[in-house]
């Protein structure tokens, strides 16, 4: 049997993505076959299919990693408890299809009151925010968190989670995208203005945590407004430039530079996914986080959505819908 899937057939630009019929995947021992109802798109997905990421899967391949759906087949009898369950999880590859293979270590049960679109949009963005702000930076109520590149899916998640934890939130985004941060941020700033750092200092003073998705010259400027003992979280380099920072700055500020690689942490520790996802679901059910449904597209529109993500022409989380909510 066959299914519809987005396939990447060459590393010569996003034009090499096509939607076609491909053979259904077959679960091996230790694998779950999931009927995909929603798949989240991330900036890393756009980098991978454009050939700009350090990981280059063998061609052709089906991109995408974030999945919400229902388990319809199991690879061996030991997984019988998973059959028929609604789940959210990581395929690491193959999510942009009607069926995807997942491993139980990277799955979590999905409660009935959470829609697949919400779950798929929550996964990478909020796991990254939770891992960075809580596990790595130990953000406390009353502290100030600055998010660089706040209008995207991960940036919005970081603002939302920081506010839920009781922190004051500052969103740094381009002028055209600041509106997307409203409701999550106590203060917004246009970081494309030459004097943005001075304006921010006037409005909020020093900040305790920087959640840095952008890199480039913005990283050094943000580090300079950290309070003593502050934490600068290195999450990504959406600007395309990896910054250089004089090491006397963390010395003088007694500040920390902390790497936040949620995917690497998850792959290195096979037991990291489920407890983190359960924490997120509890935060959602306790009304401490308020994820917004971002742009919803169909499978046929996924290639163009990835192209727009690479141009930084999207705001919020983009989710591919392949069906209605599971019941």
Protein Blocks (a to p, Z undefined) as FASTA:
>chain_A
ZZdddddfbdebjklpccdddddddddehiacdddfbdcddfklmmmmnopafbdcdddd
dedjbdcdddfbdfbfklmmmgopacdddehiojlcfbdcddfklgccddfklcfklmmm
mmmmmmmmmmmmmmmnopaehiacddehilbmklmmmmmmmmmnopacdddddfklmmmm
gojambdcdfkbfklmmmmmmmnopafbdcdfkgpmllmmmmmmpcehiacddfbjfnop
acdddfklmmmnopacddddfklmmmmmmmlmmmmmmmmmmmmmnopaccdddddddfkl
mmmmmmmmmnopagcjddddfbdcdZZ
